[in-house]
Amino acid sequence: MEYNAQIRKAIKAEQKANVMANLGRCFGATALMILPVFLIGLLGAGIMTLTVLSQANAFALYDPYTASQHLSNSMMNGYVIIILLEIAVAGPLTLGLMNFYIAIQRGERPGIGLLFHPFASIRTIWRSIRMLCCTMFRTLLWLIGPYVVFVVLAVVLMVPMAVGMAYGNEPGTGFLVALIVLFVLYFIAIMLFAVRAAAYLPGYVLMHDDGEVGAWQATKRAGAVFKGRYKDMLTFFLSFLPWYLLFYGVVIVVAAIMAFASMSSMPSDTAQVATFAVTYAVTIVLSIFFGGFLGAYQTTSFFAMYEYLAPQPGQPAELAQPEAGQPAIQPGRDMPDGAQPEEPDAPGEGAAPDGGGQRPDDE
């Protein structure tokens, strides 16, 4: 299926309109998604604190090594409990949120109660947990390579530095510059590979439409649709970059203002703690508002891109490519009749790279 910048803009224009029509629901869904995870995080902090306090007497009863082992084992058990709770809650909530986005993408007006539908039965809970673990595992497989390369290069940098320090030589500026460059390159590599791993996300669309398809098969089929279309995916996600820069810019400015206020006019510890709490609360509110819009906008657009590229039911994959001269946007491909692809739908849309638009015929 032919895909270019014009089609991408038309897809995004339609989905932006769908999200704006459900903006309040998107805010509510984002808040309901964040709140349980946040509460589990607080519970985890409480468990860790109680663990440390409960093991305090161990240092008086045992030698330091044995006491440290007791504390380490107790904290590890606490971490395992928190991780299992996170997965048990995040799995169904993620499936519910994806179903919520799918409904918006298809022009519906779903209620935020849709997020809790996967909790209705043990089967859907288990299915959602498997899907979450499957997408995490497939993503991890893509990120292992960059991590291994990063570790190897870091060791190559660190060993000569450690040897030099053993002989009394301090690391020079060149070492610090090389280390910074390595971290920057690693971050870029992680982002590039994460884009490729995002191809498995539309597996939720397949699970939504087919109650019998498994998590592994759904992610496999979703990933196959984007095979050979990495440039299209990269261009798609880069077109949302201005929104992310706006979001993180606002958060950084708010945090900087609050930090400056706490250092300049609030000398007491209590006031500084209160300022930190307010900053944290403001950050959460901004995350709900920006995340409610941006998360829905990007996800629904990506699902629409997937449905545009995917073969129709009963259509072989090789027939998805239109014949020469056939319009790229065909009737029945879930594209809006009145979309205005010429209008950018994000700040700086025109600056987003369009190099991944037109695909060669032989790809």
N, C-alpha and C positions, 0 to 999 in steps of 0.2 A: 504494500500500500504506500503510495506516494505521500510524503510528509514534508512540509516546508514551513518557513517562517509565517506565511500567511495563514496556514491551517492552525499553527500553534496559537497565533493571536486570536483567531476565531474561537478556538476551544476555550482559551482563557477568558475571552470576553463573555461567552455564554456562562461559564462557571462563576465568574465574578458576579454576574447578575443573580445567579441562583443563590450564592452565599449572601449577598446583600439582602435578598428577600427573606433570608432565615438568620440574619445576623444576631438577633437576640438569642435564638436557640443555640447558635454556635458558641456564644459567650457562656451560656448555661452549661452546655455539654463540656466545654473546656474546664470550667470550674469543677464540675462533678468528676472529671477525670483526674484533676490535680489534687483535689481535697483528700481522697482516700490514700493516695500515695504519700502525700504530705503527713497525714496522721500516722501512717505506718513508720515513716521516718522519725517522727517524734517518739513513737513507741520504741523504736530501735535505740534511740539516744537514751531513753529512760532505762531500757534493759541493760545497756552497756554501763550506765552509771551505777545501777543496782549491783551489777556483777562486780565492778571494781570495789564497791563498798562492802559487799558480802565476803570478798576475798581478802579484805584488809587484815583480818586476824591471821591469815595463813602465814604472813611474814613473821608473825610472832611465834607461831607454832612449828614452822619448818625452816630449813635453811633457805637462803635466797633463791637457789636454783630450783628447788622443789616448789617453793611458793610461786615463782614465776611460771612454772609449768602449769600449776593449778589455775592461775589467772589466765594464761594463754588458752587453755582448754575451755574454760568457762566462756571466754569472749568468742572463741570460735563457734561454740554451740549457739551463742546468741546471734552471731552473724548468720548462721545457717537458718535459724528460725525466721529471721527478718527476710532473708532472701526468698524462702519458701512462701512466706506471707505475701511478699511483693508479687511473686509470680502468680499465686492463686487469685489475687485481686486484679492485677494488671492484665492478665490473660483475658478474662471475660470482659473487662472494661474496654480493652483495645478492640476486641471483636465488636462490641456494641458501638464504639465510636466509629469504626470503619463502616458498619452497616448504616449508621447515621449519615456519614459522608456520602455513601453510595446513594441513599435516598435523595439527598440534596442534589447530587450530580445528575440524577435522572428527573429532576424537576419537581420532586415531591416536597412536602412540608412536614417533616417528621417531628415528633415530640422528643424531648430530651430523655424521656423514660425509656427510649429505645436502647440507651446505653446499658440498662440493667436486664434486658431480655435474655442475654446469655446465662444469667444466673438462674433461669427458670428450671433447668434440669441438670442432672449430673453429666449427661451426655454432652450438652453444649459447653458446660464448664470445662470438661476434659478436652473437648475439641478445640476450644479457644486457647487453652494452655499449650496444647501440642502445636498449634499454629504459631503462637508467640515464640516458643522454644525453637521451632523450625526456622523461622525468619532470623532469629538471633544467631542460630548455628550457621546458617548459610552466609549471613553477613560476616561472621567471625572468620569463615574460611577465606573470604576475600581480603580480610584485614591482616591475616597472619603473615602474608608475604612482605608487605611494607614494614611490619614490626620486626621481622627477622633481619631484614636489610638494615633497618635503623640500629638494632642492637649490635650487629657486626661492625658497622661503621663507627658507632659510639665506642666500642672496645678498641678499634684501631686508633681512635683519637686518644682514648684514656690511658692506654698502656704506656706509650712514650712519655706522656705527662707524668704518670705515676713514677716511672723510672727516673725522670728528671728531678722530681721532688725528693726522691730518696737520696739523691746526691746534692740536695740543697738548692736546686734550681726552681724558681717560681714560674708557673705557667705564664706565658706571654700573651699579648693582645691577640696574636694570630690564633692561638688556641681558642680563646673566647669567641672570636668571630666565627671560626669554623664550627664551633659547637652551636652557636645561634643559627647559622645557616643550615646545619643539619636538622635542627628542630623545626625550622620553617619548612624545609623540603619534606620532612616527615608529615607535618600537618597537611601540606598540599596533597601529598600522596594519599593520605587517609581520606581526604575529601573526595578525591577523584575515584578511589575505589569504592567509597560509600555510595557514590552516584550509581555505579554499576550494581551494587548490592540492592539498591532501591527497586530494581526490576522485579524483585520477588513480592513487593508490597501488594500489587494487584491480585495476588493469590487470594486476598480477602474477597475480591469481586467474584471469583470462581466459587469460593465457599458460600457466599451469599446466594448465588444462583443455583448451586447444586449442593443439596444437603448431604450427599453421600460422598463427595470427593474428599480425599484425605489431605492433610496439611502438606505433606511432602510432594504429592502429585500436583496440588494447586500451585505451589511456589515454582515447581518445575515447569509447568505449562505457562505460567505468567512470565518467567524468565525467558522462555523460548521465543515469546513474541518480540522481545527487545534484542534478540540476538542479531548482531551486526548493525545495531542502531545506537551505539554508544554516543556518537556525536550528537544525535538528536536528543538523547537524554541529557547530556551535559549542557547543551544549549537551552533546553527546557528549564533545568534547575538554575542555571545562571541568570535566566530572565527574572527570577525572583530575588536575585541578589540585592537590588536596591531596597526592597522591603526589609530584608534582614539587616542591612546597614542602618536603615532608619530605626528599626527596633532596638538594636544594640547601642546605637548612638544615643537614643533617648534614655536607656537604662544607665549607660555610663555617665551621662550628664547629670541625671538625678542622683546617682550614687556619689558623684564628685561634689555636688552642691551640699548634700547632707553631710559628707565627710568634712568638708571645709567648715560648715556651720558647727559641727561637734568639736572641732579643734580650736576654733577661734572664739566661740562665745559660750561653750558648755564645758567648763573644766572638770566638773564633778564626774565620778565614775557612773553614778546613777543616770545622769543626763546623757552621757555617751552611750550607755546601754539602751536607753530609751530611743536615742537617735538611730542606733543600729536597728532596733526593732521596727521603727517607722520606715527606715529605708528598705528593710526586708519585706515589709507589708506592701509598700509601694511597688517594689519589684514584682511581687506576686500578682498584684492587680494589673500591672502593665503586661505581664505574661499572659494573663487571662484575656485581656482585651486584644493585644496583638496576636496572641496564639489563637484566640477564637476566630479571628478573621483570617490570618495568614495560614494557619494550619488547615482550615477548611478550604481556603482558596487554592492552595498548592495541591492538597490531596485530591480534591474533586477534579481539578484540572488534569492531574496525572492519571486518575482513573478514566477520565474521558479520553485522554491520549491513548491509553491502553485499549479501550473499547473501539477506538477508531482504527487502530493498527491490527487488532486481533481479527482472525477470520470469523465470519458469521457462523452461527450454528449450522452444521451440515456442509459447510464450505471448506474444501481442502485449503491448506495454508498457501499452496502455490498459486491459487486462484485469487488471493487477496490483492495482488498487484494489478492495478487497472491497465487496460490496454492503452497503447499510445494514442494521445489526443483526448483521452477520457478525462473529465474533470476530476480533480483530486478529492473534492468534497462531494460525495455521492448521496442521493436520497437514501434514507434508511441507515445512515452511518452515525446517527445520533448527533448531527450537527445542526445548529440553529439556522432557520431560514433567514432571519433578519440580523445576523451577526455582522458587526462592522470590523473586519480584521485590520483595517488601516489604523484604527485608534489604539494607541498604546494603553495598557491597563495597569501599569505600575510606574512609579517614579523612575525616570531614566530608562524606560522600556526600550527606547530607540538605541540606547547605548549597549544593550545586551547583544552579545555576538550572535550572528545568524549563520555562522559558518556551517552549522550542522543541519541547515534547512533542507537543501535539495540533495537527495541521495542518488548516486549513480545507478543506472539501470541494472548493472551486474551485481549489485549488493543485495 
